[in-house]
Amino acid sequence: MVPQAETAIEHNLLEVRGRIASAANSAGRSPSEVLLIAVSKTFPAETVLQAAAAGQSCFGENRIQEAEGKIHALRGSQQLEWHLVGHLQSNKARRAAELFDVIHSLDNVKLAERLSQACRDTGKVLSVLVQVDLGHETTKSGVAESLLRELVHAAASLPGLRLDGLMTIPPFFDDPQQTRPYFAELRAWKDLLEKEKPGCLGRRHLSMGMTHDFEIAIQEGATMVRIGTAIFGSRSHA
Ligand SMILES: *Cc1c(COP(=O)(O)O)cnc(C)c1O
């Protein structure tokens, strides 16, 4: 695919925002309940700037090293919010806690403790989401459902962290309708955990839905969608 010109990103953002609004309306929800995170992984800082110029302020990255370059390059010039959507190893917790505003990939207690310690040292309050492995695929990261409760309760009580909800990446299906049960299941977990321990999920976010399936995720209650390809075009590598 050819690189996207500035006008293409602007056009794509408008189109994606329109599709988000339609999906929300079709489910009787307000479009303002859905935060668009533009996943800019593999694209350079200049591309992020083009999207920012088109009014986009939240960006998602999946690798610390790559994100660090962009975040530092754009720091000061723009008021941007950075979301880590990719897997995070405990030994990179400190750097992640410094760089990002929201971590979507909390999946074990040790990582939660490392992030908490880093935040206590710097006085930062970091928003985190627990990533849940609903597909039971060993290749995917995320906490197993059998360990979810324990992780949520641990993360909710750690200083420096604000647990704000749940995230999932369903298995890939050609027909996006087949992802619907996974999104519904994540919402059911949110409702159950909040019923058992009110307030434990903070702002009660559900981070779910990507280019292929975000409309279905919104119909099932997504409050954050993570969209790369539909905004920036195809990536040459993942
Ligand atoms: C890359 C990525 C996305 C965006 O995927 P697209 O299909 O390009 O929209 C969303 N979430 C995560 C965790 C990702 O790694």
The ligand as a Tripos MOL2 file, in Angstrom:
@<TRIPOS>MOLECULE
LIG
   15    15     1     0     0
SMALL
NO_CHARGES

@<TRIPOS>ATOM
      1 C1         -1.9330   -2.8420   16.3480 C.3       1 LIG1
      2 C2         -2.9390   -2.8780   17.4200 C.ar      1 LIG1
      3 C3         -4.1970   -2.2800   17.2540 C.ar      1 LIG1
      4 C4         -4.6450   -1.6140   15.9790 C.3       1 LIG1
      5 O1         -4.8960   -2.5930   15.0100 O.3       1 LIG1
      6 P1         -5.5820   -2.2320   13.5980 P.3       1 LIG1
      7 O2         -6.1200   -3.5400   13.1450 O.co2     1 LIG1
      8 O3         -4.5100   -1.7100   12.7160 O.co2     1 LIG1
      9 O4         -6.6510   -1.2380   13.8390 O.co2     1 LIG1
     10 C5         -5.0780   -2.3270   18.3200 C.ar      1 LIG1
     11 N1         -4.7650   -2.9270   19.4880 N.ar      1 LIG1
     12 C6         -3.5630   -3.5040   19.6770 C.ar      1 LIG1
     13 C7         -3.2830   -4.1590   20.9840 C.3       1 LIG1
     14 C8         -2.6270   -3.5060   18.6570 C.ar      1 LIG1
     15 O5         -1.4480   -4.1080   18.8630 O.3       1 LIG1
@<TRIPOS>BOND
     1     1     2 1
     2     2     3 ar
     3     2    14 ar
     4     3     4 1
     5     3    10 ar
     6     4     5 1
     7     5     6 1
     8     6     7 2
     9     6     8 1
    10     6     9 1
    11    10    11 ar
    12    11    12 ar
    13    12    13 1
    14    12    14 ar
    15    14    15 1
@<TRIPOS>SUBSTRUCTURE
     1 LIG1         1 GROUP 0 **** ****
